[in-house]
């Protein structure tokens, strides 16, 4: 690998006006504008590293500001020194005591960390000429484990345990790698028809369209109105049927208390949902455990992780038996390294990985993470969310064929955004360039002022 030095960085506040058509709408978030707090690392070469964190609009600029503080710790460092001991590098990035005071591995600072760490992985992958998932797939168990900072984790899994776990997976790894190369490693499920703000006709049409495209797993948002949710789930089952091959999931986006979640889901059990996602506060480990225990007789699992802030919360959710499905997020966690830590804990406790992927850039990211989990860690096929929005803004967008993600083969982490898209949707942007300076933007901007 050539010696490359990180010389600087820039950030971009990129926002897409999805609130206009209610894309992304759910019981907690009625009108979000899918946004990217973007980090670009520059070097003394032609290579650049691109990373981003997903938000839904206001506050995206705050994350961009935090990115500048985190990324500044990389200036003057060589890429080879950063990746030689990734666990040490990750701890260096979270160990600025003054930044840590306002975000000890959580919140805005951690979102910024995810963008910066992922930008380093993107840079490294481009220099090596590999996609990120393949870098990890080509690692030895020892190299994989050196990517992780095990602080706060050793009561759940030690480095030696992690190496042994990965060695046990080596036997079938070659066959799983071949499946990945043939794009049969990551089955997709769709949320595209299930947004709460979509009307009945649109929902029906999208469900049928995705069913015809080969999808067999479908997720709907719930939590706005019990009677309305009963009606919508009945409509969904009318389209996809009750055949075991067609699976329905529901997502409440944290809108309920623990007793409300149990009572509500008992009334939706007739529609046979596979799991309820985010039934209550993402920080409530004991609450999730109570919900899981109450819904087990109905055959309804509990999933969470979209807003799980770090590996410590995941550790508690998994160790306590509070969840059936672990929903890692590619950028709410502190980048690839912290995701690898959670994959190992989930594997040890036999909890399937079903990543959160409902946002701009997230399918591009998570296709790599699910491939890593299948090929290297769990060895088990699981499903990955796919939302059919905004992919055309990326140079190497994620693609679905026959119900499977097409394994990314281009070097990098797949989130490099087209320059024209970044200019057009930069916020607040330049007059005559940015969409946010146009007449079309006024309904959103005037709503912000209310």
C-alpha positions in Angstrom: 0.0 0.0 0.0 1.4 3.4 -0.9 2.3 5.8 1.9 -0.6 8.3 2.0 -1.0 11.2 4.5 -4.4 12.7 5.4 -3.9 16.4 4.8 -7.3 17.8 5.6 -11.1 17.4 5.4 -14.3 19.1 4.5 -18.0 18.6 5.5 -21.2 19.0 3.6 -24.7 19.5 4.9 -26.9 17.6 2.3 -30.6 17.4 2.8 -33.3 15.9 0.5 -36.9 17.2 0.8 -38.6 13.9 1.5 -41.1 15.5 3.9 -43.0 16.8 0.8 -44.2 13.3 -0.1 -44.1 11.7 3.4 -41.3 9.3 2.4 -39.9 8.1 5.7 -43.0 9.0 7.7 -43.8 7.0 10.9 -45.6 7.3 14.2 -42.7 9.3 15.8 -41.4 11.2 12.7 -44.2 12.5 10.6 -42.2 14.6 8.1 -38.4 14.1 7.9 -36.1 15.4 5.3 -33.5 12.6 4.7 -30.1 14.2 5.2 -26.4 13.4 5.2 -23.8 15.0 7.4 -21.0 14.3 5.1 -17.2 14.0 5.7 -14.6 14.1 2.9 -10.9 13.3 3.9 -8.3 14.7 1.6 -4.8 13.4 1.2 -1.5 14.1 -0.5 -2.6 11.8 -3.3 -5.5 11.5 -5.7 -7.4 9.4 -3.2 -10.2 10.8 -1.0 -12.2 9.1 1.7 -16.0 9.7 1.9 -18.2 9.0 5.0 -21.6 10.2 6.2 -24.1 10.1 9.0 -27.8 9.9 8.4 -30.2 12.4 10.0 -33.7 13.6 9.1 -33.2 17.3 8.7 -32.8 20.0 11.3 -29.7 19.5 13.4 -27.7 18.1 10.4 -25.5 21.2 10.6 -24.7 20.4 14.2 -23.4 17.0 13.3 -21.4 18.6 10.5 -19.8 20.9 13.1 -19.0 17.9 15.3 -17.4 16.1 12.3 -14.8 19.0 12.0 -13.7 18.4 15.6 -13.4 14.6 15.2 -11.7 14.7 11.8 -9.2 17.2 13.0 -7.6 14.4 15.0 -6.6 12.7 11.7 -4.7 15.6 10.1 -1.1 14.7 9.4 -1.6 11.0 10.1 -0.6 8.4 7.5 -3.2 5.9 6.4 -0.9 3.0 7.1 -0.4 4.1 10.7 -4.2 4.4 11.2 -5.0 1.0 9.9 -2.0 -0.9 11.4 -3.8 -1.0 14.8 -7.4 0.0 14.1 -8.6 -0.7 17.7 -6.0 1.8 19.0 -7.0 4.4 16.3 -10.6 4.0 17.2 -9.9 4.6 20.9 -7.8 7.7 19.9 -10.7 9.2 18.1 -13.1 8.7 21.1 -10.6 9.8 23.7 -10.5 13.6 23.3 -11.7 14.3 26.9 -13.3 17.6 26.1 -15.4 16.1 23.2 -16.1 13.1 25.3 -17.6 15.2 28.0 -20.4 16.2 25.7 -20.8 12.8 24.0 -19.1 9.8 25.7 -19.7 7.4 22.8 -23.2 8.6 22.1 -25.2 11.4 20.7 -24.0 14.0 18.2 -20.3 13.3 18.8 -20.7 9.6 18.1 -22.7 10.3 14.9 -19.8 12.4 13.8 -17.3 9.7 14.8 -19.2 7.2 12.6 -18.9 9.6 9.5 -15.2 10.1 10.1 -14.3 6.4 10.8 -16.3 5.3 7.8 -14.5 7.8 5.6 -11.1 6.3 6.7 -12.4 2.8 5.7 -13.6 4.2 2.4 -10.2 5.7 1.8 -8.4 2.5 2.8 -10.6 0.4 0.5 -10.0 2.7 -2.5 -6.3 2.5 -2.0 -6.4 -1.3 -1.7 -8.8 -1.5 -4.7 -11.4 -3.5 -2.7 -14.9 -3.0 -1.4 -14.9 -2.6 2.4 -16.6 -6.0 2.9 -13.8 -7.7 1.1 -11.1 -6.1 3.2 -12.7 -7.7 6.3 -13.4 -11.0 4.5 -9.7 -11.2 3.6 -8.6 -10.6 7.2 -7.3 -13.4 9.5 -9.3 -13.7 12.8 -6.5 -11.9 14.6 -6.6 -9.0 12.2 -10.4 -8.8 12.5 -10.1 -8.6 16.3 -7.4 -6.0 16.2 -9.9 -3.6 14.6 -11.9 -3.5 17.8 -11.6 -1.5 21.0 -12.7 -4.1 23.7 -13.1 -1.5 26.5 -16.4 -2.2 28.2 -16.9 -5.4 26.3 -14.8 -8.1 28.0 -17.6 -9.2 30.4 -19.5 -10.3 27.2 -16.7 -11.4 25.0 -12.9 -11.3 25.2 -10.4 -10.9 22.3 -9.4 -14.5 22.7 -13.0 -15.7 22.6 -13.6 -13.5 19.5 -10.6 -15.0 17.7 -11.8 -18.5 18.5 -15.3 -17.7 17.4 -14.0 -16.5 14.0 -11.7 -19.5 13.6 -14.7 -21.8 14.1 -16.3 -20.0 11.1 -13.3 -20.5 8.8 -14.5 -24.0 7.6 -17.4 -22.8 5.5 -16.0 -19.4 4.7 -14.8 -20.1 1.2 -18.3 -21.4 0.1 -20.0 -18.3 1.7 -17.5 -16.0 0.0 -18.5 -17.6 -3.3 -22.1 -17.0 -2.6 -21.3 -13.3 -1.9 -19.4 -13.1 -5.2 -22.5 -14.4 -6.9 -24.8 -11.9 -5.0 -26.6 -14.6 -2.9 -25.4 -13.5 0.5 -27.9 -10.8 1.5 -31.7 -11.2 1.0 -33.6 -7.9 1.0 -36.8 -6.8 2.7 -38.7 -3.7 1.8 -40.1 -0.8 3.8 -40.9 1.2 0.7 -44.7 0.5 0.8 -45.1 0.9 4.6 -44.6 4.6 5.4 -47.4 5.8 7.6 -48.2 8.8 5.4 -48.9 6.8 2.3 -52.5 6.3 1.2 -54.1 2.9 0.7 -53.9 2.9 -3.1 -50.2 3.8 -3.0 -49.5 1.2 -0.3 -51.3 -1.6 -2.3 -49.5 -0.7 -5.5 -46.1 -0.7 -3.9 -46.7 -3.9 -2.1 -47.7 -5.7 -5.3 -44.8 -4.1 -7.2 -42.2 -5.3 -4.7 -43.9 -8.7 -4.4 -43.6 -9.1 -8.2 -39.9 -8.1 -7.9 -39.1 -11.1 -5.7 -39.4 -9.6 -2.2 -40.7 -12.0 0.4 -40.3 -9.8 3.5 -42.3 -6.6 4.0 -42.3 -4.0 6.8 -45.1 -1.5 7.7 -45.0 1.4 10.1 -47.5 1.3 13.0 -48.4 3.3 16.1 -50.5 6.1 14.7 -54.0 4.6 15.3 -54.9 1.1 16.4 -57.9 0.8 14.1 -56.0 2.3 11.2 -53.1 -0.1 11.8 -55.5 -3.1 11.9 -56.9 -1.9 8.5 -53.5 -1.4 6.9 -52.1 -4.7 8.1 -55.2 -6.5 6.8 -54.7 -4.8 3.4 -51.0 -5.9 3.5 -51.9 -9.5 4.2 -54.6 -9.4 1.4 -51.8 -8.5 -1.0 -48.9 -10.7 0.2 -51.0 -13.5 1.8 -50.4 -15.6 4.9 -48.0 -18.0 3.2 -45.0 -18.8 5.4 -42.8 -17.6 2.5 -44.1 -14.1 2.8 -43.2 -12.4 6.0 -44.6 -9.2 7.6 -42.8 -7.0 10.1 -44.0 -3.9 11.9 -42.2 -0.8 13.3 -43.4 1.6 16.0 -40.4 3.9 16.1 -40.4 4.2 19.9 -43.8 5.7 20.2 -45.2 3.5 23.0 -44.6 3.0 26.7 -43.9 -0.6 27.7 -47.5 -1.4 28.7 -48.9 0.3 25.6 -46.5 -1.7 23.4 -47.7 -5.0 24.9 -51.4 -4.2 24.7 -51.1 -2.7 21.2 -49.2 -5.7 19.8 -51.6 -8.2 21.3 -54.3 -6.6 19.2 -52.2 -6.8 16.0 -51.1 -10.4 16.6 -53.8 -11.7 14.2 -51.8 -10.3 11.3 -48.9 -12.6 12.4 -46.0 -10.1 12.4 -42.6 -11.6 12.6 -41.3 -8.9 14.8 -42.1 -5.5 16.3 -39.3 -3.0 15.8 -38.5 -0.2 18.3 -41.6 -0.8 20.5 -40.4 1.7 23.1 -37.5 3.9 24.1 -34.3 2.6 22.6 -32.5 3.0 25.9 -34.9 0.9 27.9 -33.3 -2.5 28.1 -35.6 -3.8 30.9 -38.6 -2.5 29.0 -37.6 -4.4 25.9 -37.2 -7.5 28.0 -40.7 -7.2 29.4 -42.2 -6.7 25.9 -40.3 -9.6 24.5 -41.5 -11.9 27.3 -45.1 -10.8 26.9 -45.2 -11.2 23.1 -43.3 -14.6 23.0 -46.6 -16.6 23.3 -47.9 -14.8 20.2 -44.8 -15.7 18.1 -43.9 -12.0 17.8 -40.2 -11.2 18.2 -38.7 -7.9 19.3 -36.1 -6.0 17.3 -34.2 -2.8 18.0 -31.0 -1.0 17.3 -31.8 1.9 14.9 -31.1 4.4 17.7 -28.9 2.2 19.9 -26.0 4.5 20.6 -23.1 2.2 21.2 -21.8 -1.4 21.7 -22.5 -1.1 25.4 -26.2 -0.7 25.0 -26.2 -3.6 22.4 -24.3 -5.7 24.9 -26.9 -5.2 27.5 -29.8 -5.8 25.2 -28.3 -9.0 24.0 -26.9 -10.4 27.3 -30.2 -9.7 29.1 -32.3 -11.5 26.5 -34.2 -8.3 25.6 -34.2 -8.7 21.8 -34.7 -11.4 19.2 -33.1 -9.4 16.4 -30.1 -7.0 16.5 -30.5 -4.0 14.3 -27.1 -2.4 13.9 -27.0 1.0 12.3 -24.0 1.8 10.0 -23.4 5.3 11.3 -25.2 5.7 14.6 -22.6 3.3 15.9 -19.0 4.6 15.7 -18.3 3.3 12.2 -17.2 -0.1 10.9 -15.1 -1.0 14.0 -17.9 -0.7 16.5 -20.2 -2.6 14.2 -17.7 -5.5 14.1 -17.8 -5.5 17.9 -21.6 -5.9 18.0 -21.5 -8.6 15.3 -19.2 -10.7 17.5 -21.4 -10.3 20.6 -24.6 -11.1 18.6 -22.8 -14.2 17.2 -21.8 -15.4 20.7 -25.4 -15.1 22.0 -27.0 -16.4 18.8 -29.0 -13.2 18.0 -29.5 -12.6 14.2 -28.3 -9.4 12.7 -31.0 -7.5 10.8 -29.5 -4.0 10.2 -31.5 -0.8 10.1 -31.2 0.5 6.6 -34.1 2.9 6.1 -32.4 6.2 5.1 -30.3 7.9 2.5 -27.0 6.1 2.1 -27.8 3.4 4.6 -28.4 0.6 2.1 -25.1 1.5 0.4 -23.4 1.1 3.8 -25.2 -1.9 5.3 -24.9 -4.1 2.2 -21.2 -4.4 3.2 -22.0 -5.1 6.9 -24.5 -7.8 6.2 -22.0 -9.4 3.8 -19.3 -9.3 6.5 -21.7 -10.9 9.0 -22.7 -13.7 6.6 -19.2 -14.5 5.2 -17.1 -14.0 8.3 -19.0 -13.9 11.5 -22.4 -15.6 11.8 -22.4 -17.8 8.7 -26.2 -17.4 8.6 -28.3 -15.8 6.0 -30.5 -12.9 7.3 -32.5 -10.2 5.7 -31.5 -6.5 5.1 -33.9 -3.6 4.8 -34.0 -1.8 1.5 -35.7 1.5 0.9 -36.0 2.5 -2.8 -35.3 6.2 -2.4 -32.4 8.5 -3.3 -29.9 5.9 -4.6 -29.4 7.8 -7.8 -27.4 10.4 -5.9 -24.5 7.9 -5.3 -21.7 6.9 -7.7 -22.1 3.3 -6.8 -25.7 2.8 -5.6 -26.9 -0.4 -3.9 -29.0 -2.6 -6.3 -31.5 -5.4 -5.8 -32.1 -8.3 -8.2 -34.5 -11.2 -7.5 -34.9 -10.2 -3.9 -31.1 -10.1 -3.2 -28.6 -7.3 -2.7 -26.1 -7.3 -5.5 -22.8 -7.6 -3.7 -20.8 -4.4 -4.2 -17.6 -4.9 -6.0 -16.3 -1.4 -6.5 -13.5 -0.2 -4.3 -14.7 1.8 -1.3 -17.7 2.0 1.1 -20.3 2.9 -1.6 -21.4 6.2 -0.1 -19.5 8.6 -2.3 -22.2 11.0 -3.5 -22.3 12.7 -6.9 -20.8 16.2 -6.8 -23.9 17.6 -8.6 -26.2 16.1 -6.0 -24.2 17.5 -3.1 -24.3 20.9 -4.7 -28.0 20.8 -5.6 -29.1 19.7 -2.1 -26.6 21.4 0.1 -28.2 23.4 2.9 -28.7 26.3 3.0 -26.8 26.3 -0.2 -26.0 28.9 -2.9 -28.5 31.0 -4.7 -29.2 29.6 -8.2 -27.5 26.2 -7.3 -29.2 24.7 -4.2 -32.8 23.4 -4.3 -33.2 24.9 -0.8 -32.9 28.4 -2.4 -35.8 27.7 -4.8 -39.5 28.4 -4.6 -40.2 24.7 -4.2 -38.4 24.8 -0.8 -40.6 27.5 0.7 -43.3 25.2 2.1 -40.7 23.3 4.2 -38.7 26.4 5.2 -41.9 28.4 6.2 -43.0 25.4 8.3 -39.7 25.5 10.1 -40.3 29.1 11.1 -43.7 28.3 12.7 
